[in-house]
């Protein structure tokens, strides 16, 4: 499994960044190429675990919302290893859009 870290700086503060990410999650599944599902679980007050399932494959994303950044890791199964870069970019870009003002 390929693990790709990401770090997104923001100036929203922890609470607003968390609120925006939570509000954007329902829209995420609509943007998965080929369709898919997104299961989100806040495992702590500022820690989110996502399971993105598309075409029978599961991509796991863990992220922690901080006061000035969102840090996370995208874990891509070996079946999708050749696409791990674009998949990680999709996750990071989606999070950046959720945080945008």
C-alpha positions as CSV (number, residue, x, y, z in Angstrom):
1,X,0.0,0.0,0.0
2,X,1.4,3.4,-1.0
3,X,1.2,6.1,1.6
4,X,1.3,9.7,0.5
5,X,1.5,12.5,3.1
6,X,0.0,15.9,2.5
7,X,0.0,19.2,4.3
8,X,-2.4,22.1,3.5
9,X,-1.8,25.5,5.2
10,X,-4.8,27.7,6.1
11,X,-5.6,30.8,8.1
12,X,-9.1,29.8,9.2
13,X,-8.4,28.5,12.7
14,X,-9.1,24.9,13.7
15,X,-12.9,25.2,14.3
16,X,-13.7,26.9,11.0
17,X,-11.4,24.5,9.0
18,X,-13.1,21.5,10.6
19,X,-16.6,23.0,9.9
20,X,-15.7,23.6,6.2
21,X,-14.3,20.1,5.8
22,X,-17.4,18.5,7.4
23,X,-19.6,20.6,5.2
24,X,-17.8,19.6,2.0
25,X,-17.7,15.9,2.6
26,X,-21.2,15.2,1.2
27,X,-20.1,16.7,-2.1
28,X,-16.9,14.7,-2.4
29,X,-18.5,11.4,-3.7
30,X,-20.0,13.3,-6.7
31,X,-16.5,14.2,-7.9
32,X,-15.0,10.7,-7.8
33,X,-14.4,9.5,-11.4
34,X,-16.6,6.6,-12.2
35,X,-18.7,7.1,-9.1
36,X,-18.0,5.9,-5.6
37,X,-18.8,6.3,-2.0
38,X,-17.2,8.2,0.8
39,X,-17.5,7.1,4.4
40,X,-16.3,9.7,7.0
41,X,-15.7,9.1,10.7
42,X,-14.5,11.8,13.1
43,X,-12.3,9.6,15.3
44,X,-11.5,12.5,17.6
45,X,-12.4,16.2,17.8
46,X,-10.0,17.1,15.0
47,X,-9.1,13.8,13.4
48,X,-11.0,12.5,10.4
49,X,-10.8,9.0,8.8
50,X,-12.1,8.7,5.3
51,X,-12.8,5.5,3.3
52,X,-13.2,6.4,-0.4
53,X,-14.4,3.4,-2.4
54,X,-14.5,3.4,-6.2
55,X,-14.4,0.6,-8.7
56,X,-14.1,-2.0,-6.0
57,X,-11.0,-0.4,-4.4
58,X,-10.7,1.4,-1.1
59,X,-8.5,4.5,-0.6
60,X,-8.0,5.4,3.1
61,X,-7.4,9.0,4.2
62,X,-6.5,10.1,7.7
63,X,-6.3,13.8,8.4
64,X,-5.8,16.0,11.4
65,X,-7.2,19.6,11.4
66,X,-4.9,22.0,13.1
67,X,-5.0,25.7,13.9
68,X,-3.0,26.6,10.7
69,X,-2.9,23.5,8.7
70,X,-4.5,20.2,7.8
71,X,-2.1,17.2,7.7
72,X,-2.9,13.8,6.4
73,X,-2.0,10.6,4.6
74,X,-3.6,9.0,1.6
75,X,-3.2,5.2,1.5
76,X,-3.7,3.7,-1.9
77,X,-4.0,-0.1,-2.4
78,X,-1.4,-1.8,-4.6
79,X,-4.0,-2.4,-7.3
80,X,-4.1,1.4,-7.8
81,X,-0.4,2.1,-7.1
82,X,0.2,3.4,-10.6
83,X,-2.5,6.0,-9.9
84,X,-1.4,6.9,-6.4
85,X,-0.1,10.4,-7.4
86,X,-3.3,11.5,-9.1
87,X,-5.4,10.0,-6.4
88,X,-3.5,11.8,-3.7
89,X,-3.6,15.0,-5.7
90,X,-7.4,14.6,-6.0
91,X,-7.8,14.2,-2.2
92,X,-5.5,17.2,-1.5
93,X,-7.2,19.4,-4.1
94,X,-10.6,18.5,-2.7
95,X,-9.6,19.4,0.8
96,X,-8.1,22.7,-0.5
97,X,-11.4,23.6,-2.2
98,X,-13.3,22.8,1.1
99,X,-11.0,25.2,2.9
100,X,-11.2,28.0,0.3
101,X,-13.0,31.1,1.3
